[in-house]
Amino acid sequence: MNAEQLWDTTLNPATRTLKRVTLEDAEEADLVFDELMGSEVEGRKKWIMANADKASLDI
């Protein structure tokens, strides 16, 4: 990522979003990460199918 992209996506106070992360968030993120990045394809496919409607796509 070049400096301009970093500014636009992360550092610019006018456009960045800050979120508080709690322990519960971290535990859920760990479970989702294991499901999406693990070696079990069927679990990943089920998660994607169940959550596909929540994605906002810029096509």
PyMOL Python script that loads the backbone (N, CA, C, O; Angstrom):
from pymol import cmd

cmd.read_pdbstr("""\
ATOM      1  N   MET A   1       0.857  -1.172   0.000  1.00  0.00           N
ATOM      2  CA  MET A   1       0.000   0.000   0.000  1.00  0.00           C
ATOM      3  C   MET A   1       0.901   1.232   0.000  1.00  0.00           C
ATOM      4  O   MET A   1       1.821   1.345   0.810  1.00  0.00           O
ATOM      5  N   ASN A   2       0.626   2.133  -0.905  1.00  0.00           N
ATOM      6  CA  ASN A   2       1.445   3.342  -0.932  1.00  0.00           C
ATOM      7  C   ASN A   2       0.910   4.365   0.081  1.00  0.00           C
ATOM      8  O   ASN A   2      -0.158   4.175   0.663  1.00  0.00           O
ATOM      9  N   ALA A   3       1.659   5.436   0.280  1.00  0.00           N
ATOM     10  CA  ALA A   3       1.324   6.431   1.306  1.00  0.00           C
ATOM     11  C   ALA A   3      -0.044   7.061   1.067  1.00  0.00           C
ATOM     12  O   ALA A   3      -0.786   7.290   2.023  1.00  0.00           O
ATOM     13  N   GLU A   4      -0.391   7.343  -0.172  1.00  0.00           N
ATOM     14  CA  GLU A   4      -1.683   7.962  -0.478  1.00  0.00           C
ATOM     15  C   GLU A   4      -2.837   7.017  -0.136  1.00  0.00           C
ATOM     16  O   GLU A   4      -3.843   7.445   0.429  1.00  0.00           O
ATOM     17  N   GLN A   5      -2.694   5.751  -0.473  1.00  0.00           N
ATOM     18  CA  GLN A   5      -3.725   4.769  -0.138  1.00  0.00           C
ATOM     19  C   GLN A   5      -3.862   4.613   1.368  1.00  0.00           C
ATOM     20  O   GLN A   5      -4.976   4.511   1.882  1.00  0.00           O
ATOM     21  N   LEU A   6      -2.755   4.593   2.069  1.00  0.00           N
ATOM     22  CA  LEU A   6      -2.785   4.471   3.519  1.00  0.00           C
ATOM     23  C   LEU A   6      -3.514   5.653   4.142  1.00  0.00           C
ATOM     24  O   LEU A   6      -4.311   5.479   5.064  1.00  0.00           O
ATOM     25  N   TRP A   7      -3.245   6.847   3.646  1.00  0.00           N
ATOM     26  CA  TRP A   7      -3.930   8.041   4.152  1.00  0.00           C
ATOM     27  C   TRP A   7      -5.431   7.943   3.885  1.00  0.00           C
ATOM     28  O   TRP A   7      -6.240   8.185   4.781  1.00  0.00           O
ATOM     29  N   ASP A   8      -5.802   7.590   2.661  1.00  0.00           N
ATOM     30  CA  ASP A   8      -7.218   7.531   2.291  1.00  0.00           C
ATOM     31  C   ASP A   8      -7.985   6.480   3.072  1.00  0.00           C
ATOM     32  O   ASP A   8      -9.137   6.712   3.439  1.00  0.00           O
ATOM     33  N   THR A   9      -7.383   5.343   3.335  1.00  0.00           N
ATOM     34  CA  THR A   9      -8.111   4.233   3.949  1.00  0.00           C
ATOM     35  C   THR A   9      -7.978   4.149   5.463  1.00  0.00           C
ATOM     36  O   THR A   9      -8.840   3.565   6.120  1.00  0.00           O
ATOM     37  N   THR A  10      -6.922   4.716   6.032  1.00  0.00           N
ATOM     38  CA  THR A  10      -6.650   4.468   7.448  1.00  0.00           C
ATOM     39  C   THR A  10      -6.405   5.729   8.268  1.00  0.00           C
ATOM     40  O   THR A  10      -6.919   5.844   9.381  1.00  0.00           O
ATOM     41  N   LEU A  11      -5.653   6.651   7.758  1.00  0.00           N
ATOM     42  CA  LEU A  11      -5.188   7.771   8.574  1.00  0.00           C
ATOM     43  C   LEU A  11      -6.045   9.027   8.501  1.00  0.00           C
ATOM     44  O   LEU A  11      -6.021   9.825   9.439  1.00  0.00           O
ATOM     45  N   ASN A  12      -6.780   9.229   7.458  1.00  0.00           N
ATOM     46  CA  ASN A  12      -7.551  10.453   7.268  1.00  0.00           C
ATOM     47  C   ASN A  12      -8.698  10.529   8.284  1.00  0.00           C
ATOM     48  O   ASN A  12      -9.626   9.723   8.215  1.00  0.00           O
ATOM     49  N   PRO A  13      -8.651  11.482   9.227  1.00  0.00           N
ATOM     50  CA  PRO A  13      -9.690  11.585  10.256  1.00  0.00           C
ATOM     51  C   PRO A  13     -11.085  11.848   9.686  1.00  0.00           C
ATOM     52  O   PRO A  13     -12.080  11.538  10.341  1.00  0.00           O
ATOM     53  N   ALA A  14     -11.174  12.406   8.494  1.00  0.00           N
ATOM     54  CA  ALA A  14     -12.478  12.712   7.903  1.00  0.00           C
ATOM     55  C   ALA A  14     -13.173  11.469   7.359  1.00  0.00           C
ATOM     56  O   ALA A  14     -14.395  11.466   7.206  1.00  0.00           O
ATOM     57  N   THR A  15     -12.421  10.419   7.067  1.00  0.00           N
ATOM     58  CA  THR A  15     -13.030   9.244   6.445  1.00  0.00           C
ATOM     59  C   THR A  15     -12.825   7.949   7.211  1.00  0.00           C
ATOM     60  O   THR A  15     -13.471   6.951   6.893  1.00  0.00           O
ATOM     61  N   ARG A  16     -11.953   7.927   8.203  1.00  0.00           N
ATOM     62  CA  ARG A  16     -11.695   6.673   8.912  1.00  0.00           C
ATOM     63  C   ARG A  16     -12.821   6.373   9.898  1.00  0.00           C
ATOM     64  O   ARG A  16     -13.575   7.264  10.290  1.00  0.00           O
ATOM     65  N   THR A  17     -12.921   5.125  10.285  1.00  0.00           N
ATOM     66  CA  THR A  17     -13.900   4.683  11.264  1.00  0.00           C
ATOM     67  C   THR A  17     -13.161   4.014  12.406  1.00  0.00           C
ATOM     68  O   THR A  17     -12.363   3.102  12.189  1.00  0.00           O
ATOM     69  N   LEU A  18     -13.421   4.460  13.603  1.00  0.00           N
ATOM     70  CA  LEU A  18     -12.822   3.856  14.776  1.00  0.00           C
ATOM     71  C   LEU A  18     -13.867   3.010  15.479  1.00  0.00           C
ATOM     72  O   LEU A  18     -15.002   3.450  15.664  1.00  0.00           O
ATOM     73  N   LYS A  19     -13.496   1.799  15.873  1.00  0.00           N
ATOM     74  CA  LYS A  19     -14.415   0.917  16.580  1.00  0.00           C
ATOM     75  C   LYS A  19     -13.734   0.372  17.817  1.00  0.00           C
ATOM     76  O   LYS A  19     -12.545   0.056  17.799  1.00  0.00           O
ATOM     77  N   ARG A  20     -14.491   0.267  18.878  1.00  0.00           N
ATOM     78  CA  ARG A  20     -13.973  -0.322  20.112  1.00  0.00           C
ATOM     79  C   ARG A  20     -14.071  -1.842  19.986  1.00  0.00           C
ATOM     80  O   ARG A  20     -15.112  -2.379  19.608  1.00  0.00           O
ATOM     81  N   VAL A  21     -12.995  -2.511  20.302  1.00  0.00           N
ATOM     82  CA  VAL A  21     -12.958  -3.966  20.254  1.00  0.00           C
ATOM     83  C   VAL A  21     -12.936  -4.490  21.678  1.00  0.00           C
ATOM     84  O   VAL A  21     -12.111  -4.073  22.492  1.00  0.00           O
ATOM     85  N   THR A  22     -13.848  -5.408  21.975  1.00  0.00           N
ATOM     86  CA  THR A  22     -13.916  -5.992  23.306  1.00  0.00           C
ATOM     87  C   THR A  22     -13.417  -7.428  23.272  1.00  0.00           C
ATOM     88  O   THR A  22     -13.193  -7.989  22.199  1.00  0.00           O
ATOM     89  N   LEU A  23     -13.246  -8.014  24.431  1.00  0.00           N
ATOM     90  CA  LEU A  23     -12.798  -9.398  24.517  1.00  0.00           C
ATOM     91  C   LEU A  23     -13.781 -10.325  23.807  1.00  0.00           C
ATOM     92  O   LEU A  23     -13.375 -11.270  23.131  1.00  0.00           O
ATOM     93  N   GLU A  24     -15.068 -10.051  23.963  1.00  0.00           N
ATOM     94  CA  GLU A  24     -16.078 -10.871  23.291  1.00  0.00           C
ATOM     95  C   GLU A  24     -15.901 -10.797  21.776  1.00  0.00           C
ATOM     96  O   GLU A  24     -16.038 -11.806  21.085  1.00  0.00           O
ATOM     97  N   ASP A  25     -15.597  -9.601  21.257  1.00  0.00           N
ATOM     98  CA  ASP A  25     -15.348  -9.442  19.824  1.00  0.00           C
ATOM     99  C   ASP A  25     -14.151 -10.284  19.394  1.00  0.00           C
ATOM    100  O   ASP A  25     -14.178 -10.928  18.344  1.00  0.00           O
ATOM    101  N   ALA A  26     -13.107 -10.275  20.207  1.00  0.00           N
ATOM    102  CA  ALA A  26     -11.895 -11.013  19.872  1.00  0.00           C
ATOM    103  C   ALA A  26     -12.156 -12.516  19.865  1.00  0.00           C
ATOM    104  O   ALA A  26     -11.641 -13.231  19.006  1.00  0.00           O
ATOM    105  N   GLU A  27     -12.946 -12.993  20.808  1.00  0.00           N
ATOM    106  CA  GLU A  27     -13.275 -14.415  20.852  1.00  0.00           C
ATOM    107  C   GLU A  27     -14.088 -14.825  19.633  1.00  0.00           C
ATOM    108  O   GLU A  27     -13.834 -15.872  19.038  1.00  0.00           O
ATOM    109  N   GLU A  28     -15.067 -14.002  19.259  1.00  0.00           N
ATOM    110  CA  GLU A  28     -15.877 -14.303  18.077  1.00  0.00           C
ATOM    111  C   GLU A  28     -15.019 -14.227  16.814  1.00  0.00           C
ATOM    112  O   GLU A  28     -15.157 -15.061  15.919  1.00  0.00           O
ATOM    113  N   ALA A  29     -14.144 -13.242  16.740  1.00  0.00           N
ATOM    114  CA  ALA A  29     -13.267 -13.106  15.582  1.00  0.00           C
ATOM    115  C   ALA A  29     -12.353 -14.321  15.442  1.00  0.00           C
ATOM    116  O   ALA A  29     -12.086 -14.776  14.330  1.00  0.00           O
ATOM    117  N   ASP A  30     -11.881 -14.839  16.557  1.00  0.00           N
ATOM    118  CA  ASP A  30     -11.030 -16.026  16.526  1.00  0.00           C
ATOM    119  C   ASP A  30     -11.789 -17.223  15.967  1.00  0.00           C
ATOM    120  O   ASP A  30     -11.250 -17.987  15.167  1.00  0.00           O
ATOM    121  N   LEU A  31     -13.046 -17.385  16.392  1.00  0.00           N
ATOM    122  CA  LEU A  31     -13.855 -18.488  15.873  1.00  0.00           C
ATOM    123  C   LEU A  31     -14.108 -18.339  14.375  1.00  0.00           C
ATOM    124  O   LEU A  31     -13.993 -19.307  13.624  1.00  0.00           O
ATOM    125  N   VAL A  32     -14.448 -17.138  13.948  1.00  0.00           N
ATOM    126  CA  VAL A  32     -14.700 -16.899  12.527  1.00  0.00           C
ATOM    127  C   VAL A  32     -13.420 -17.102  11.726  1.00  0.00           C
ATOM    128  O   VAL A  32     -13.454 -17.698  10.650  1.00  0.00           O
ATOM    129  N   PHE A  33     -12.302 -16.619  12.233  1.00  0.00           N
ATOM    130  CA  PHE A  33     -11.027 -16.789  11.542  1.00  0.00           C
ATOM    131  C   PHE A  33     -10.716 -18.272  11.366  1.00  0.00           C
ATOM    132  O   PHE A  33     -10.322 -18.698  10.280  1.00  0.00           O
ATOM    133  N   ASP A  34     -10.889 -19.056  12.421  1.00  0.00           N
ATOM    134  CA  ASP A  34     -10.647 -20.495  12.327  1.00  0.00           C
ATOM    135  C   ASP A  34     -11.556 -21.144  11.290  1.00  0.00           C
ATOM    136  O   ASP A  34     -11.131 -22.018  10.534  1.00  0.00           O
ATOM    137  N   GLU A  35     -12.810 -20.706  11.266  1.00  0.00           N
ATOM    138  CA  GLU A  35     -13.759 -21.274  10.308  1.00  0.00           C
ATOM    139  C   GLU A  35     -13.397 -20.903   8.872  1.00  0.00           C
ATOM    140  O   GLU A  35     -13.466 -21.741   7.973  1.00  0.00           O
ATOM    141  N   LEU A  36     -13.010 -19.643   8.661  1.00  0.00           N
ATOM    142  CA  LEU A  36     -12.741 -19.183   7.291  1.00  0.00           C
ATOM    143  C   LEU A  36     -11.357 -19.563   6.785  1.00  0.00           C
ATOM    144  O   LEU A  36     -11.177 -19.765   5.584  1.00  0.00           O
ATOM    145  N   MET A  37     -10.385 -19.664   7.668  1.00  0.00           N
ATOM    146  CA  MET A  37      -9.016 -19.925   7.233  1.00  0.00           C
ATOM    147  C   MET A  37      -8.561 -21.352   7.531  1.00  0.00           C
ATOM    148  O   MET A  37      -7.448 -21.735   7.171  1.00  0.00           O
ATOM    149  N   GLY A  38      -9.404 -22.131   8.177  1.00  0.00           N
ATOM    150  CA  GLY A  38      -9.036 -23.491   8.541  1.00  0.00           C
ATOM    151  C   GLY A  38      -9.016 -24.420   7.334  1.00  0.00           C
ATOM    152  O   GLY A  38      -9.293 -24.008   6.207  1.00  0.00           O
ATOM    153  N   SER A  39      -8.689 -25.660   7.586  1.00  0.00           N
ATOM    154  CA  SER A  39      -8.558 -26.633   6.500  1.00  0.00           C
ATOM    155  C   SER A  39      -9.887 -27.277   6.129  1.00  0.00           C
ATOM    156  O   SER A  39      -9.962 -28.000   5.135  1.00  0.00           O
ATOM    157  N   GLU A  40     -10.932 -27.032   6.904  1.00  0.00           N
ATOM    158  CA  GLU A  40     -12.227 -27.649   6.638  1.00  0.00           C
ATOM    159  C   GLU A  40     -13.040 -26.790   5.660  1.00  0.00           C
ATOM    160  O   GLU A  40     -13.583 -25.749   6.029  1.00  0.00           O
ATOM    161  N   VAL A  41     -13.109 -27.246   4.422  1.00  0.00           N
ATOM    162  CA  VAL A  41     -13.770 -26.477   3.363  1.00  0.00           C
ATOM    163  C   VAL A  41     -15.273 -26.375   3.582  1.00  0.00           C
ATOM    164  O   VAL A  41     -15.856 -25.319   3.338  1.00  0.00           O
ATOM    165  N   GLU A  42     -15.904 -27.433   4.030  1.00  0.00           N
ATOM    166  CA  GLU A  42     -17.362 -27.438   4.183  1.00  0.00           C
ATOM    167  C   GLU A  42     -17.833 -26.375   5.179  1.00  0.00           C
ATOM    168  O   GLU A  42     -18.840 -25.711   4.931  1.00  0.00           O
ATOM    169  N   GLY A  43     -17.134 -26.204   6.285  1.00  0.00           N
ATOM    170  CA  GLY A  43     -17.497 -25.177   7.257  1.00  0.00           C
ATOM    171  C   GLY A  43     -17.375 -23.780   6.671  1.00  0.00           C
ATOM    172  O   GLY A  43     -18.219 -22.920   6.920  1.00  0.00           O
ATOM    173  N   ARG A  44     -16.322 -23.556   5.892  1.00  0.00           N
ATOM    174  CA  ARG A  44     -16.114 -22.260   5.242  1.00  0.00           C
ATOM    175  C   ARG A  44     -17.233 -21.981   4.252  1.00  0.00           C
ATOM    176  O   ARG A  44     -17.767 -20.873   4.206  1.00  0.00           O
ATOM    177  N   LYS A  45     -17.590 -22.989   3.457  1.00  0.00           N
ATOM    178  CA  LYS A  45     -18.656 -22.827   2.458  1.00  0.00           C
ATOM    179  C   LYS A  45     -19.987 -22.497   3.141  1.00  0.00           C
ATOM    180  O   LYS A  45     -20.717 -21.618   2.684  1.00  0.00           O
ATOM    181  N   LYS A  46     -20.301 -23.197   4.227  1.00  0.00           N
ATOM    182  CA  LYS A  46     -21.548 -22.939   4.962  1.00  0.00           C
ATOM    183  C   LYS A  46     -21.566 -21.521   5.514  1.00  0.00           C
ATOM    184  O   LYS A  46     -22.593 -20.845   5.447  1.00  0.00           O
ATOM    185  N   TRP A  47     -20.427 -21.056   6.067  1.00  0.00           N
ATOM    186  CA  TRP A  47     -20.365 -19.709   6.632  1.00  0.00           C
ATOM    187  C   TRP A  47     -20.582 -18.662   5.538  1.00  0.00           C
ATOM    188  O   TRP A  47     -21.327 -17.701   5.728  1.00  0.00           O
ATOM    189  N   ILE A  48     -19.934 -18.855   4.407  1.00  0.00           N
ATOM    190  CA  ILE A  48     -20.073 -17.898   3.302  1.00  0.00           C
ATOM    191  C   ILE A  48     -21.512 -17.859   2.814  1.00  0.00           C
ATOM    192  O   ILE A  48     -22.059 -16.778   2.595  1.00  0.00           O
ATOM    193  N   MET A  49     -22.129 -19.011   2.641  1.00  0.00           N
ATOM    194  CA  MET A  49     -23.517 -19.055   2.166  1.00  0.00           C
ATOM    195  C   MET A  49     -24.464 -18.396   3.177  1.00  0.00           C
ATOM    196  O   MET A  49     -25.402 -17.703   2.784  1.00  0.00           O
ATOM    197  N   ALA A  50     -24.223 -18.605   4.463  1.00  0.00           N
ATOM    198  CA  ALA A  50     -25.094 -18.042   5.494  1.00  0.00           C
ATOM    199  C   ALA A  50     -24.926 -16.533   5.632  1.00  0.00           C
ATOM    200  O   ALA A  50     -25.859 -15.854   6.060  1.00  0.00           O
ATOM    201  N   ASN A  51     -23.759 -15.991   5.279  1.00  0.00           N
ATOM    202  CA  ASN A  51     -23.476 -14.574   5.495  1.00  0.00           C
ATOM    203  C   ASN A  51     -23.332 -13.763   4.213  1.00  0.00           C
ATOM    204  O   ASN A  51     -23.022 -12.573   4.272  1.00  0.00           O
ATOM    205  N   ALA A  52     -23.545 -14.369   3.080  1.00  0.00           N
ATOM    206  CA  ALA A  52     -23.341 -13.685   1.801  1.00  0.00           C
ATOM    207  C   ALA A  52     -24.235 -12.456   1.652  1.00  0.00           C
ATOM    208  O   ALA A  52     -23.826 -11.467   1.044  1.00  0.00           O
ATOM    209  N   ASP A  53     -25.433 -12.506   2.194  1.00  0.00           N
ATOM    210  CA  ASP A  53     -26.359 -11.377   2.040  1.00  0.00           C
ATOM    211  C   ASP A  53     -25.968 -10.166   2.891  1.00  0.00           C
ATOM    212  O   ASP A  53     -26.541  -9.088   2.729  1.00  0.00           O
ATOM    213  N   LYS A  54     -25.009 -10.332   3.788  1.00  0.00           N
ATOM    214  CA  LYS A  54     -24.559  -9.223   4.643  1.00  0.00           C
ATOM    215  C   LYS A  54     -23.427  -8.413   4.013  1.00  0.00           C
ATOM    216  O   LYS A  54     -23.067  -7.350   4.517  1.00  0.00           O
ATOM    217  N   ALA A  55     -22.879  -8.906   2.935  1.00  0.00           N
ATOM    218  CA  ALA A  55     -21.743  -8.235   2.301  1.00  0.00           C
ATOM    219  C   ALA A  55     -22.208  -7.055   1.467  1.00  0.00           C
ATOM    220  O   ALA A  55     -23.234  -7.124   0.789  1.00  0.00           O
ATOM    221  N   SER A  56     -21.446  -5.973   1.522  1.00  0.00           N
ATOM    222  CA  SER A  56     -21.711  -4.850   0.618  1.00  0.00           C
ATOM    223  C   SER A  56     -20.609  -4.855  -0.425  1.00  0.00           C
ATOM    224  O   SER A  56     -19.433  -4.669  -0.114  1.00  0.00           O
ATOM    225  N   LEU A  57     -21.006  -5.071  -1.654  1.00  0.00           N
ATOM    226  CA  LEU A  57     -20.042  -5.223  -2.740  1.00  0.00           C
ATOM    227  C   LEU A  57     -19.966  -3.948  -3.568  1.00  0.00           C
ATOM    228  O   LEU A  57     -20.975  -3.288  -3.818  1.00  0.00           O
ATOM    229  N   ASP A  58     -18.781  -3.625  -3.976  1.00  0.00           N
ATOM    230  CA  ASP A  58     -18.551  -2.478  -4.851  1.00  0.00           C
ATOM    231  C   ASP A  58     -18.110  -3.031  -6.201  1.00  0.00           C
ATOM    232  O   ASP A  58     -16.919  -3.132  -6.497  1.00  0.00           O
ATOM    233  N   ILE A  59     -19.096  -3.381  -7.001  1.00  0.00           N
ATOM    234  CA  ILE A  59     -18.805  -4.022  -8.295  1.00  0.00           C
ATOM    235  C   ILE A  59     -18.943  -3.008  -9.424  1.00  0.00           C
ATOM    236  O   ILE A  59     -18.739  -3.350 -10.589  1.00  0.00           O
TER     237      ILE A  59
END
""", "prot")
cmd.dss("prot")
cmd.show_as("cartoon", "prot")
cmd.util.cbc("prot")
cmd.orient("prot")
